[in-house]
């Protein structure tokens, strides 16, 4: 087998824009987004999710997990826009941990979301 295996450690050494926590969070957001879509549409299984769905899933998971501090946490990890999620996803593709949908490109993540604006707009205080 001549294919060189790229590990997440290799990616972290080469691309220092995002810490490991950012990769872990985006990876968790994939499953979170699938669960959201299944619940929202009464589905038993969700196959591939689109870049837009994932970027919105990152937003929703950040709000659920970090509340009003979500924008600050994502900013600290270097995740400011959907483009950053795309960069992380394409780095995870290089490791073999994530697969793309047919014809998906890195640019498909661009212009979808500005997290600081989106997170503050979607934040809601709810009584427990």
Secondary structure by P-SEA (a helix, b strand, c coil): ccbbbbcaaaaaaccccccaaaaaaaaaaaaaaaaaaaaaacccccccccaaaaaaaaaaaaaaccccaaaaaaaaaccccaaaaaaaaaaaaaaccccccccccccccccccaaaaaaaaacccccc
